[in-house]
């Protein structure tokens, strides 16, 4: 699950870092693919351009692609769809005439007087926000090939099973962040999949054109930039329990943050994964894990048993301490909703050994009996439009005896769904953990 196209582009960019040493040009498919491609171009310090293609939709079912067209007269047809729908050549030609006119309009709109980025003899990375049938992606790859690209790489955040077979030989390399089994539409894997406007496409192209080129050509073993870690699936063992987890450890980490999600969520929470990515960029390792087993979740009482969840966090802290790679790092807790109460409960445990706590839209009032015992510096982040929870946090803060702050993010509701609000919360958490965990890490090293 991706927060939005920018988040998808950042994750995709990490998968493409092996191409930093090659002469590449990034080509976004307007409109939705361009914000993704912009982030990829930033990650690779590469030029950005568009490659305009149009889907040929079945006349009586336009969302179903029977083919696609691209610049330079490129046309691809899906023979299976053509046969199953019985579309006539006359109907096909009519759709193509209409879509060809729109293709030319968009090409002129997005380029204007700006010269096309040359990619003859270079590696062309074709980027879209996802693949459904693959027709438009194949057309784009063929356009890049026809324009003289030495190699064609097709890169997308998400695609259905079997997508590689659909692309065939139209691309030399295929890169995808996720290919889930249950795939119905690209938009199901985005929190925000709102339509990209022409203006947003132009803004990405203009911003990419203003970006300063690298003064030194990057190499495959360049050591000045640490790539963001790829989350690895781990099994957290607590006695006979086996809990699924996602562990990310950047190079030279200064601390670890353990996430406690709210009721009804899991280690795959897109919001927590977004926050984790921001922390990873600040050299903070992260562990997202399922607080309960599948069997335990069937009992709704367990979901709100703060003592049970808090003890689970303490046990996970012990599990981390036993690992050779991160066992010596200072640890913080990040909790959302009821997970924040569990984090504060665990932070009050003498054996918890936690150095900082951050709550996002949390319910610290559910840990009221233990708040006065929390000694770790605590940050309570609350949405300005989350009136009830804001008041609960202010009351809880009055019971804390440790260093603490209540920070209100203007305009945010309980889930921080409004544009920019989750980013603000993530940056606040990053700064709090960096302040309190990095300082402890430096003390330990000295």
C-alpha positions in Angstrom: 0.0 0.0 0.0 1.3 3.4 -1.0 0.3 6.7 0.6 0.2 8.5 -2.8 2.1 8.6 -6.1 5.1 10.5 -4.5 5.5 7.7 -1.9 5.3 5.1 -4.6 7.9 6.9 -6.6 10.3 7.1 -3.6 10.0 3.4 -3.0 10.4 2.6 -6.7 13.5 4.8 -6.8 15.1 2.7 -4.2 14.6 -0.4 -6.3 16.3 1.3 -9.3 19.5 2.6 -7.6 21.5 0.0 -9.4 21.1 2.1 -12.5 22.7 5.2 -11.0 25.9 4.5 -12.8 24.2 4.3 -16.2 23.3 7.1 -18.6 19.6 7.1 -18.0 16.6 9.2 -18.8 13.3 8.7 -16.8 10.1 8.8 -18.9 6.8 9.2 -17.1 3.5 8.2 -18.6 1.0 11.2 -18.3 -0.7 11.8 -16.2 -0.5 9.5 -13.2 2.9 8.2 -14.0 4.6 11.5 -14.0 4.6 12.2 -10.2 6.0 8.7 -9.7 8.6 9.3 -12.4 9.6 12.6 -10.8 10.6 10.9 -7.5 12.5 8.2 -9.5 14.4 10.9 -11.4 15.3 12.6 -8.1 16.6 9.3 -6.7 18.7 8.6 -9.7 19.7 12.3 -10.3 18.5 11.8 -13.9 16.6 14.0 -16.4 12.8 13.6 -16.6 10.6 13.7 -19.7 7.2 12.3 -20.7 6.3 9.6 -23.1 2.8 10.1 -24.3 0.6 7.1 -24.9 -3.2 6.6 -25.0 -5.3 3.6 -24.2 -7.7 2.3 -26.8 -10.8 1.5 -24.8 -13.6 -0.8 -26.0 -16.4 1.5 -27.3 -19.0 0.1 -25.0 -16.6 -0.5 -22.0 -14.0 2.3 -22.2 -12.1 1.2 -19.1 -11.3 -2.1 -20.8 -8.2 -1.7 -23.0 -8.2 -3.3 -26.4 -4.9 -1.7 -27.2 -2.8 1.4 -27.0 -1.1 4.0 -29.2 2.0 6.0 -28.7 4.0 8.8 -30.3 5.6 8.0 -33.6 2.7 6.0 -34.9 3.1 3.1 -32.5 0.0 0.9 -32.0 -0.5 -2.3 -29.9 -3.6 -4.4 -30.0 -4.7 -7.0 -27.4 -5.9 -9.8 -29.7 -7.7 -11.6 -26.9 -9.8 -8.6 -25.9 -10.5 -7.8 -29.6 -11.8 -11.4 -30.1 -13.9 -11.6 -26.9 -15.6 -8.2 -27.4 -16.1 -8.5 -31.1 -15.0 -4.9 -31.8 -15.0 -4.2 -35.6 -12.2 -2.6 -37.5 -14.4 0.4 -38.1 -15.1 0.9 -34.4 -11.4 0.4 -33.7 -10.4 3.0 -36.2 -12.9 5.5 -34.8 -11.5 5.1 -31.3 -7.9 5.4 -32.6 -8.7 8.7 -34.5 -10.2 10.2 -31.3 -7.4 9.0 -29.1 -4.7 10.0 -31.6 -6.0 13.6 -31.5 -5.9 13.6 -27.7 -2.4 12.1 -27.7 -1.2 15.0 -29.9 -2.9 17.5 -27.7 -1.2 16.2 -24.6 2.2 15.9 -26.3 1.9 19.6 -27.2 0.5 20.6 -23.8 3.2 18.9 -21.8 6.2 19.8 -24.0 5.2 23.2 -25.5 8.5 24.8 -26.6 10.6 22.7 -24.3 12.9 20.4 -26.2 12.6 16.6 -25.7 15.2 15.0 -23.5 17.4 13.0 -25.9 17.7 9.3 -25.1 19.3 7.8 -28.1 22.0 5.4 -26.8 20.8 5.8 -23.2 18.9 3.6 -20.8 15.2 4.7 -20.9 13.3 4.0 -17.7 9.6 4.0 -18.5 7.5 4.7 -15.4 3.8 4.5 -14.7 1.8 4.4 -11.4 0.9 0.8 -12.0 0.0 -1.8 -14.6 -3.4 -3.3 -15.3 -3.5 -4.8 -18.8 -0.1 -3.6 -19.8 -1.1 -2.2 -23.2 -0.1 1.4 -22.5 3.2 0.3 -20.9 4.1 -1.9 -23.9 3.3 1.0 -26.2 5.5 3.3 -24.2 8.4 0.8 -24.3 8.1 0.5 -28.0 8.2 4.3 -28.5 11.4 4.4 -26.4 12.9 1.7 -28.5 11.9 3.4 -31.7 13.5 6.6 -30.5 16.8 4.9 -30.2 17.1 3.9 -26.5 20.0 1.4 -26.0 18.0 -0.3 -23.2 14.4 0.0 -22.0 13.5 -0.6 -18.3 9.8 -0.7 -17.4 9.4 0.3 -13.7 6.1 0.4 -11.8 5.1 0.4 -8.1 2.4 -2.3 -8.5 1.3 -4.8 -11.1 -0.8 -8.0 -11.2 0.5 -11.5 -11.1 1.8 -12.6 -14.5 2.5 -9.1 -15.6 6.0 -9.9 -16.8 4.6 -12.4 -19.4 2.3 -9.7 -20.7 5.2 -7.3 -21.4 7.2 -9.9 -23.1 10.3 -8.6 -25.0 9.1 -5.0 -25.1 11.4 -4.1 -22.2 14.9 -5.4 -21.3 14.4 -5.1 -17.6 11.2 -5.1 -15.5 11.1 -3.6 -12.0 8.1 -3.7 -9.6 7.8 -2.9 -5.9 4.8 -5.2 -5.3 2.8 -7.8 -7.3 0.0 -8.8 -5.0 -2.1 -11.9 -5.7 -5.5 -10.2 -5.0 -5.3 -7.5 -7.7 -8.5 -5.8 -8.9 -7.3 -2.3 -9.8 -4.2 -0.1 -9.4 -6.1 2.4 -7.2 -6.7 -0.3 -4.5 -3.1 -0.1 -3.5 -3.0 3.7 -2.9 -4.4 5.6 0.0 -4.6 8.7 -2.2 -5.2 7.8 -5.9 -6.9 11.1 -6.9 -6.6 12.1 -10.6 -3.4 13.9 -11.6 -4.0 17.1 -13.4 -2.2 18.6 -16.4 -0.9 21.4 -14.1 0.6 18.8 -11.8 2.4 17.1 -14.7 3.8 20.5 -15.8 4.9 21.3 -12.3 6.8 18.1 -12.1 8.5 18.7 -15.4 9.4 22.3 -14.5 10.8 21.2 -11.1 12.9 18.5 -12.7 14.2 21.0 -15.2 15.3 23.4 -12.4 17.1 20.6 -10.5 20.9 21.1 -10.5 22.7 18.2 -12.2 25.3 16.2 -10.2 28.8 17.7 -10.4 30.3 14.2 -10.3 28.8 11.2 -12.2 27.4 8.8 -9.6 29.0 5.4 -9.4 27.5 2.1 -8.3 29.6 2.0 -5.2 29.2 5.7 -4.3 29.3 5.9 -0.5 28.0 9.4 0.1 24.4 8.5 0.0 22.9 5.7 2.1 20.1 3.9 0.3 16.9 3.5 2.3 16.6 0.0 3.7 14.1 -2.4 2.2 11.8 -3.8 4.9 12.4 -7.5 5.5 9.9 -9.9 6.8 10.9 -11.2 10.2 9.3 -13.6 12.7 9.2 -12.2 16.2 9.4 -15.1 18.6 8.0 -14.7 22.1 7.8 -18.0 23.9 5.5 -20.2 21.8 4.1 -17.1 20.0 5.1 -16.3 16.4 4.3 -12.7 15.3 4.9 -11.3 11.8 7.1 -8.2 11.6 8.7 -5.8 9.1 12.2 -4.8 10.1 14.2 -2.0 8.4 17.7 -1.2 9.5 19.5 1.6 7.6 23.3 1.8 7.4 24.8 3.3 10.6 21.6 3.4 12.5 21.4 5.7 15.6 18.4 4.0 17.2 15.4 1.7 16.7 11.7 2.6 16.8 9.1 -0.1 17.6 5.6 0.6 16.2 2.4 -0.2 18.0 -0.6 0.1 15.7 -4.1 0.8 16.6 -7.1 -1.5 16.7 -8.0 -3.1 13.3 -4.6 -2.4 11.9 -1.4 -4.5 11.3 2.2 -4.3 10.4 1.1 -3.4 6.8 -0.6 -0.2 8.0 0.2 2.3 5.1 0.3 5.2 7.5 2.8 3.6 9.9 4.9 2.4 6.9 4.9 6.0 5.6 6.1 7.2 9.0 8.7 4.4 9.2 10.1 5.4 5.8 10.6 9.0 7.1 12.4 7.7 10.1 14.6 5.4 8.0 15.8 8.4 6.0 17.0 9.9 9.3 19.1 6.7 10.1 16.5 5.3 12.5 15.7 1.6 12.3 12.1 0.5 12.5 10.1 -2.6 13.5 6.4 -2.8 12.6 4.9 -6.0 13.9 1.5 -7.6 14.6 0.7 -7.1 18.3 -1.7 -10.1 18.2 -1.8 -13.4 16.5 -4.7 -14.1 14.1 -6.3 -16.3 16.7 -6.0 -13.6 19.4 -7.6 -11.0 17.1 -10.8 -13.0 17.0 -11.4 -12.0 20.6 -12.2 -8.2 20.4 -11.4 -7.9 24.1 -7.7 -8.5 23.3 -7.7 -5.6 20.9 -8.5 -3.2 23.7 -6.5 -5.0 26.5 -3.9 -2.4 27.0 -2.0 -4.4 29.6 -1.8 -7.4 27.2 -0.6 -5.1 24.3 1.9 -3.3 26.6 3.4 -6.6 27.8 3.7 -7.7 24.2 5.7 -4.5 23.5 8.0 -5.2 26.4 8.6 -8.7 25.1 9.4 -7.4 21.7 11.9 -5.0 23.2 13.7 -8.0 24.8 13.6 -9.8 21.4 15.3 -6.8 19.8 17.9 -6.7 22.6 18.9 -10.2 21.8 19.7 -9.5 18.2 23.3 -9.0 17.3 22.6 -6.3 14.6 20.4 -3.8 16.7 20.6 -5.2 20.2 22.8 -2.3 21.5 20.8 0.5 20.0 18.5 2.8 22.1 14.8 2.1 21.5 11.7 4.3 21.2 8.1 3.5 20.8 5.7 4.9 18.2 2.0 4.3 18.9 -1.2 5.2 17.0 -4.7 5.2 18.5 -4.9 2.3 21.1 -1.3 1.4 20.2 -0.2 4.7 21.9 -1.7 3.6 25.2 0.1 0.3 24.9 3.4 2.2 24.2 2.9 4.3 27.3 2.0 1.3 29.4 5.2 -0.5 28.2 7.3 2.7 28.8 6.3 2.7 32.4 7.7 -0.8 32.9 11.1 -0.6 34.7 12.4 -3.4 32.4 11.1 -1.7 29.3 14.3 0.3 28.7 12.7 2.7 26.3 14.2 6.2 25.6 11.5 8.1 23.9 7.7 7.7 23.1 5.7 9.3 20.3 1.9 9.1 20.0 0.0 10.0 16.8 -3.7 10.4 17.2 -3.3 8.3 20.3 -5.5 7.4 23.3 -3.1 7.9 26.2 -6.1 8.2 28.5 -6.4 4.4 28.2 -3.1 4.1 30.1 -4.1 6.7 32.7 -3.1 4.5 35.7 0.5 4.3 34.5 1.1 7.8 33.0 2.8 9.2 36.1 5.3 6.3 36.0 6.5 7.1 32.4 10.0 8.5 32.5 10.8 8.5 28.8 10.4 11.8 26.9 7.0 11.7 25.4 5.5 13.6 22.4 1.8 13.6 21.8 0.8 14.5 18.2 -2.9 15.3 17.7 -4.9 16.5 14.8 -6.4 20.0 15.2 -9.7 18.8 14.0 -9.8 15.7 16.2 -11.5 17.6 19.0 -12.4 14.7 21.4 -9.0 13.0 21.2 -7.2 16.4 21.5 -8.9 17.0 24.8 -8.1 13.5 26.0 -4.4 14.1 25.1 -4.3 17.3 27.0 -5.8 15.7 30.1 -3.3 12.8 29.8 -0.4 15.2 29.4 -1.3 16.8 32.8 -0.6 13.4 34.4 2.8 12.9 32.9 5.8 13.7 35.1 8.4 13.2 32.4 9.6 15.6 29.7 6.6 15.9 27.3 4.9 18.0 24.7 1.5 18.1 23.0 1.8 19.2 19.4 -1.3 20.0 17.3 -1.2 19.5 13.5 -3.7 22.1 12.1 -6.5 20.7 10.0 -5.8 17.0 10.7 -8.5 14.6 11.7 -8.0 11.4 13.6 -6.4 9.4 10.7 -4.3 12.3 9.4 -5.8 11.8 5.9 -5.7 15.5 4.9 -2.9 16.5 2.4 0.4 17.1 4.2 -0.8 16.3 7.7 0.7 12.8 7.9 4.0 14.2 6.5 4.0 16.8 9.3 3.3 14.1 12.0 6.1 11.9 10.6 8.6 14.8 10.6 7.7 15.7 14.2 8.2 12.0 15.2 11.5 12.0 13.3 12.8 15.0 15.1 11.8 13.8 18.5 13.4 10.4 18.1 16.5 11.9 16.5 16.9 14.2 19.5 16.5 11.6 22.2 17.7 8.4 20.6 20.7 9.8 18.6 22.0 11.5 21.8 21.8 8.2 23.7 23.6 6.4 20.8 26.4 8.9 20.9 26.8 8.5 24.7 26.9 4.7 24.2 29.6 5.0 21.5 31.8 7.4 23.6 
